[in-house]
Amino acid sequence: MKNLGKLQAVLQDNHMLGNKYNCNPSTPRTRLERLLRERELRKSNRSIHSNEEGRDSSRLQAELFGNDAVIIEGDNLGSPHEEELSEGAATRAFLDGCERQEGQPLKQRLLVVANRLPVSAVRRGEDSWQLEISVGGLVSALLGVKEFDARWIGWAGVNVPDEIGQKALTKALAEKRCIPVFLDEEIVHQYYNGYCNNILWPLFHYLGLPQEDRLATTRSFQSQFDAYKRANQMFADVVNQHYEEGDVVWCHDYHLMFLPKCLKEYNSNMKVGWFLHTPFPSSEIHRTLPSRSELLRSVLAADLVGFHTYDYARHFVSACTRILGLEGTPEGVEDQGKLTRVAAFPIGIDSDRFVRALEIPQVQEHMKELKERFAGRKVMLGVDRLDMIKGIPQKILAFEKFLEENPNWRDKVVLLQIAVPTRTDVPEYQKLTSQVHEIVGRINGRFGTLTAVPIHHLDRSLDFHALCALYAVTDVALVTSLRDGMNLVSYEFVACQASKKGVLILSEFAGAAQSLGAGAILVNPWNITEVAASIGYALNMPADEREKRHQHNFMYVTTHTSQEWAATFVSELNDTIVEAQLRTRQVPPLLPMKEAVDRYLESNNRLLILGFNATLTEPLGALGRRGGQIREMELKLHPDLKEPLKKLSDDPKTTIVVLSGSDRAVLDENFGDFHMWLAAENGMFLRLTTGEWMTTMPENLNMEWVDSVKHVFEYFTERTPRSHFELRETSLVWNYKYADVEFGRLQARDMLQHLWTGPISNASVDVVQGSRSVEVRAVGVTKGAAIDRILGEIVHNKGLKAPIDYVLCIGHFLPKDEDVYTFFEPELPSEAPSTPRATVTNSVTPPMPKFSAGKGGSKSFRLNKQRSMSTLEKKANNQGSSTNAAWRPTWRDRMSLHEGSSVLDLKGDNYFSCSVGRKRSSARYLLGSSDDVVTLLKELAEHNSLIHSTSPDPSVSSTV
């Protein structure tokens, strides 16, 4: 009752914070508040459960898998390369923090998807199966999930070709809360043995790709990758069959890197997390993989991507930045407004299980035997899989060097090496086994006696109780992994050292070094001399230093448990969904094309303002690597747009303006054959394609700063490979899109410091930073400021017989230039309720305040844009003019009114502003890419042509 009261107090204290499942009426204000609340709830609930029931993991296993389950002590979940986890560590985590009204915990369904199920199936008949729990690997951290309604999805490890056997196995596994994925032998051979174990695993552990000495090898790589994708889709199909709305899907390891993409394609709202249990290599290693980009993009489909250490997370973000060209942020990877959160979640062990095991009489008896057996000698211990990445030969050679340099220790220390055999049918592993045996034999022959040898080497695993006893009597644990995702042997050793307080020598290349580095002695396993010296330091370490080191590590191991790891990951995943939903509300909705086309057809005088780069050009991805930098620098009109633009520009009721930052020559080359207006250099130069270029620059525009800025740009272009700069008449642009991303950003930062302290310190300029560019332009040079002058020039050129009643503005504009979207935005008076940006405003507005001429950016002007026509009409009535005469703005009107706005009679639902590819935009709507622009303009052209062909109207007024 005391614990229950504590939990109620926590809930009461946090009632203002709410939670992400809407179980309480309010929502936490910040992400940190939500996560802290989740942490307190987990602690309180864990305390309650610890008092209500025993925590013995064997009882949990029996409860989950039945009393007849056979416990298999192993060190993998099925893959010989899974990172070692505590054998049998039972996770009791995953609280979602919600409370049912009756006070009972509300369970959230969790679908755990891994390559292998936590059980092995053995067929005993046509329709009967024997199931055996496989303790080890991922199951060690997740077995016994009680607070979540968990389901396991994975391969059962057997080929079941017949339907009767599949049904029987599915039924048997359902009782164990497991769901099988059936893979045939060919898929298993190509996907699991081939791509997973022969390509991904060596690469992720820095062993490199297999050498291609024959063309057949290259073909096999592709066939293995195809099998990998098919297998991932088969996993996805099973998940989709059992998925229910609100489920959390947790994908695990390198076997299932394609799974997040497959799941999101099925249901974009699915909560998907992916965790890697191996290291993730640096981008320079990962970029050698032929399928590098596909794998990265597939993983990025997940909402949360987790790794054991910050280094692995940093490598992943770097790979996405350097290989995919995406934006890396402190929170993860951003792609056009979509953020995939990337974070480190160091896994732990069930430390209580090891601490309690030391009190079992069987373990204490075994400890007594070991102490008697090695009385008078210091015990050193190594526990590893017999694998290339574990550094066993390096460990033994370092021990040999220590004995060689310290003769007085030769009969006072013994090394116990437990080497669990794995992949015994692979020649490389057979060779490693022979090498280790040879080294051990040589050292024992050199330093051993008739009664004692310095190395005891065992080619087998130990049961849990024997292993705990061995940990407890060890003076020095030696972990010399050459590359390890985490290596939890070090955690298990620390958990069993309450009385001995032994020393841990730990490889800096093991993930555990990030967690236990402060209390361990970190070594480079390749440096045999350093490891030998560390052995001597550990054996001679004073008791007080051993005590301090042990206490530091023991505190970490007992608090950062496997339960806490799992609960934290799922909590972060749920919170990531909340953050994504908040960001989604700020993303413009997709353009309703049908509505845009219908409004276009119903209007009488249309204005189309189109950007050029990334709007009317081909998507850069279409060129691929074959296009290269040179082709991408040459902006070309999308070939599919030539015909639609021709039809639209020839329509007398449609005025088209191409508004671009490019110079005049580029626009002339691409649009010279169309009847439209061209606005170059952000609208500073303008011409109708049938006329000459004119300037719209203000007379007092100061450009004296250009030469000094040019020198700075030349300097950084010379020192930044693959960067370039463009000299325009009103601006300069330095582009480092094709340079090394991180180096380019450093150079850009240095350039900005250079500019602000020198050439532009007192100049009237704006510095505009793009994602991979720096632009310096005169103050006030923006597309929004230019559009008013452009409309004024259109009026001067031909005059209008009817006001513009439809505007479509599309572009991939920099944030500085997005004022072009808000220029046309019909706004209500300040005293009226504000209208959400993405909501079409009502065309009926209350009376506007009295018009005041001024600059286009002034609030008084913007409030009058929508009703400027009625203001003119009212003025004409006051002067006694005829209201039946055709409306035509007079020169006096143009001078007294802000020129561009005086031609607008724009209703809110006739204005469509669209950002192309930029999800963070002030535009009303979103288009995914220039391909969507092609589709839209084709629709407009086709429907417009159809109307003109069926009902020609000679009275239509001309706009240009």
FENQUITA-V272466 format. One record per residue. N is the residue number from 1. PSI is psi in whole degrees, 0 to 359 (NA if undefined). Layout:
n = [N;N]
psi = [PSI;PSI]
This chain:
n = [1;2;3;4;5;6;7;8;9;10;11;12;13;14;15;16;17;18;19;20;21;22;23;24;25;26;27;28;29;30;31;32;33;34;35;36;37;38;39;40;41;42;43;44;45;46;47;48;49;50;51;52;53;54;55;56;57;58;59;60;61;62;63;64;65;66;67;68;69;70;71;72;73;74;75;76;77;78;79;80;81;82;83;84;85;86;87;88;89;90;91;92;93;94;95;96;97;98;99;100;101;102;103;104;105;106;107;108;109;110;111;112;113;114;115;116;117;118;119;120;121;122;123;124;125;126;127;128;129;130;131;132;133;134;135;136;137;138;139;140;141;142;143;144;145;146;147;148;149;150;151;152;153;154;155;156;157;158;159;160;161;162;163;164;165;166;167;168;169;170;171;172;173;174;175;176;177;178;179;180;181;182;183;184;185;186;187;188;189;190;191;192;193;194;195;196;197;198;199;200;201;202;203;204;205;206;207;208;209;210;211;212;213;214;215;216;217;218;219;220;221;222;223;224;225;226;227;228;229;230;231;232;233;234;235;236;237;238;239;240;241;242;243;244;245;246;247;248;249;250;251;252;253;254;255;256;257;258;259;260;261;262;263;264;265;266;267;268;269;270;271;272;273;274;275;276;277;278;279;280;281;282;283;284;285;286;287;288;289;290;291;292;293;294;295;296;297;298;299;300;301;302;303;304;305;306;307;308;309;310;311;312;313;314;315;316;317;318;319;320;321;322;323;324;325;326;327;328;329;330;331;332;333;334;335;336;337;338;339;340;341;342;343;344;345;346;347;348;349;350;351;352;353;354;355;356;357;358;359;360;361;362;363;364;365;366;367;368;369;370;371;372;373;374;375;376;377;378;379;380;381;382;383;384;385;386;387;388;389;390;391;392;393;394;395;396;397;398;399;400;401;402;403;404;405;406;407;408;409;410;411;412;413;414;415;416;417;418;419;420;421;422;423;424;425;426;427;428;429;430;431;432;433;434;435;436;437;438;439;440;441;442;443;444;445;446;447;448;449;450;451;452;453;454;455;456;457;458;459;460;461;462;463;464;465;466;467;468;469;470;471;472;473;474;475;476;477;478;479;480;481;482;483;484;485;486;487;488;489;490;491;492;493;494;495;496;497;498;499;500;501;502;503;504;505;506;507;508;509;510;511;512;513;514;515;516;517;518;519;520;521;522;523;524;525;526;527;528;529;530;531;532;533;534;535;536;537;538;539;540;541;542;543;544;545;546;547;548;549;550;551;552;553;554;555;556;557;558;559;560;561;562;563;564;565;566;567;568;569;570;571;572;573;574;575;576;577;578;579;580;581;582;583;584;585;586;587;588;589;590;591;592;593;594;595;596;597;598;599;600;601;602;603;604;605;606;607;608;609;610;611;612;613;614;615;616;617;618;619;620;621;622;623;624;625;626;627;628;629;630;631;632;633;634;635;636;637;638;639;640;641;642;643;644;645;646;647;648;649;650;651;652;653;654;655;656;657;658;659;660;661;662;663;664;665;666;667;668;669;670;671;672;673;674;675;676;677;678;679;680;681;682;683;684;685;686;687;688;689;690;691;692;693;694;695;696;697;698;699;700;701;702;703;704;705;706;707;708;709;710;711;712;713;714;715;716;717;718;719;720;721;722;723;724;725;726;727;728;729;730;731;732;733;734;735;736;737;738;739;740;741;742;743;744;745;746;747;748;749;750;751;752;753;754;755;756;757;758;759;760;761;762;763;764;765;766;767;768;769;770;771;772;773;774;775;776;777;778;779;780;781;782;783;784;785;786;787;788;789;790;791;792;793;794;795;796;797;798;799;800;801;802;803;804;805;806;807;808;809;810;811;812;813;814;815;816;817;818;819;820;821;822;823;824;825;826;827;828;829;830;831;832;833;834;835;836;837;838;839;840;841;842;843;844;845;846;847;848;849;850;851;852;853;854;855;856;857;858;859;860;861;862;863;864;865;866;867;868;869;870;871;872;873;874;875;876;877;878;879;880;881;882;883;884;885;886;887;888;889;890;891;892;893;894;895;896;897;898;899;900;901;902;903;904;905;906;907;908;909;910;911;912;913;914;915;916;917;918;919;920;921;922;923;924;925;926;927;928;929;930;931;932;933;934;935;936;937;938;939;940;941;942;943;944;945;946;947;948;949;950;951;952;953;954;955;956;957;958;959;960]
psi = [327;316;322;320;324;317;317;325;319;315;319;319;332;15;337;344;329;197;173;352;9;29;335;157;334;168;141;146;326;164;320;320;318;315;323;321;317;319;316;320;320;316;316;314;324;322;319;312;327;332;335;334;159;161;20;123;330;326;323;319;317;323;321;321;4;154;344;6;141;122;121;116;115;184;24;162;355;319;134;352;7;143;140;135;166;131;110;11;124;120;130;28;195;74;136;358;355;153;131;162;328;5;0;143;139;118;137;134;134;120;108;116;117;165;318;145;159;16;152;138;134;124;130;354;183;323;29;141;147;128;137;130;136;95;126;165;218;324;333;327;339;351;135;22;116;327;340;149;88;143;142;134;127;181;136;356;7;154;122;89;335;149;323;315;321;317;318;318;320;318;317;319;331;326;337;13;34;146;121;150;122;117;135;170;322;317;315;317;315;318;309;301;327;279;318;306;337;339;300;313;311;320;316;340;20;23;351;173;154;143;132;106;354;153;329;328;318;318;322;326;314;319;325;321;320;319;324;315;321;317;317;323;326;321;316;321;320;318;315;326;328;0;138;149;132;350;150;127;118;109;144;130;176;345;336;44;338;348;316;318;315;319;318;330;328;318;106;342;359;138;112;126;150;133;136;127;358;174;157;126;168;161;330;330;314;329;348;344;125;325;27;312;318;318;317;314;327;317;323;348;339;159;324;131;124;148;166;323;164;325;314;319;319;320;320;314;319;320;318;324;312;325;317;346;23;170;122;132;168;338;343;224;129;133;103;48;345;119;124;116;133;127;163;133;86;126;160;197;170;85;327;324;320;321;317;328;329;344;353;132;321;318;319;324;319;322;319;318;317;320;320;321;322;32;136;1;143;138;124;145;138;131;113;159;148;84;154;327;353;350;32;315;318;321;313;323;323;321;321;317;322;314;325;320;348;77;331;344;356;327;14;1;148;140;121;114;115;114;104;119;146;145;52;347;358;129;321;323;326;321;320;317;314;320;315;315;321;316;317;316;320;318;317;323;329;320;356;169;181;335;346;146;150;337;127;113;126;125;58;167;164;153;168;314;319;323;318;318;320;318;318;329;0;139;324;123;136;111;111;41;138;333;122;136;312;301;92;2;322;322;315;320;313;319;334;10;28;322;320;322;56;174;140;121;120;133;136;350;3;142;330;340;333;332;319;11;329;327;348;169;111;138;159;109;341;341;90;322;317;318;318;318;323;325;315;319;320;318;333;10;135;155;322;324;320;318;312;315;317;316;320;311;322;321;319;313;323;345;325;72;172;327;314;322;309;316;320;318;312;323;316;323;314;319;327;323;319;314;319;321;323;320;324;325;337;356;132;148;162;146;127;94;319;317;319;319;316;315;324;314;330;344;164;339;106;148;122;116;118;130;176;292;129;9;307;6;168;144;140;329;336;331;328;194;338;331;316;177;319;314;322;332;336;96;126;140;137;125;332;355;350;313;313;318;324;314;316;319;336;351;122;344;4;129;127;132;121;113;112;158;351;163;176;323;321;317;321;317;323;333;9;337;358;157;92;173;138;128;104;161;56;33;5;340;139;142;148;138;345;358;198;161;140;160;144;14;141;148;330;21;120;121;22;344;351;313;317;322;323;319;320;316;320;319;312;333;320;329;5;98;138;18;163;163;152;131;112;174;338;2;166;140;125;124;126;31;325;358;170;128;309;320;320;319;320;317;320;320;317;319;316;320;320;313;313;332;354;261;327;17;327;13;153;80;160;138;119;118;120;185;328;36;159;125;135;123;160;150;135;357;93;161;325;320;329;331;328;318;326;315;323;320;323;318;313;325;313;332;157;141;351;145;157;124;10;129;128;115;115;134;163;69;152;155;325;330;3;2;346;330;314;344;319;356;114;126;151;162;159;333;348;155;140;148;131;145;320;1;133;128;157;140;343;119;154;167;138;156;161;138;140;119;147;194;152;337;359;149;321;326;314;329;342;355;318;328;21;327;313;330;317;317;319;320;318;319;321;332;0;17;162;131;350;347;151;137;132;120;130;167;323;320;315;327;323;326;158;123;310;321;337;352;5;134;69;118;153;323;8;14;125;107;131;125;135;107;351;108;338;95;155;3;159;325;172;138;137;317;180;338;323;327;318;314;315;311;327;318;315;315;316;314;323;318;322;317;317;326;333;330;74;142;103;347;2;135;147;144;332;NA]
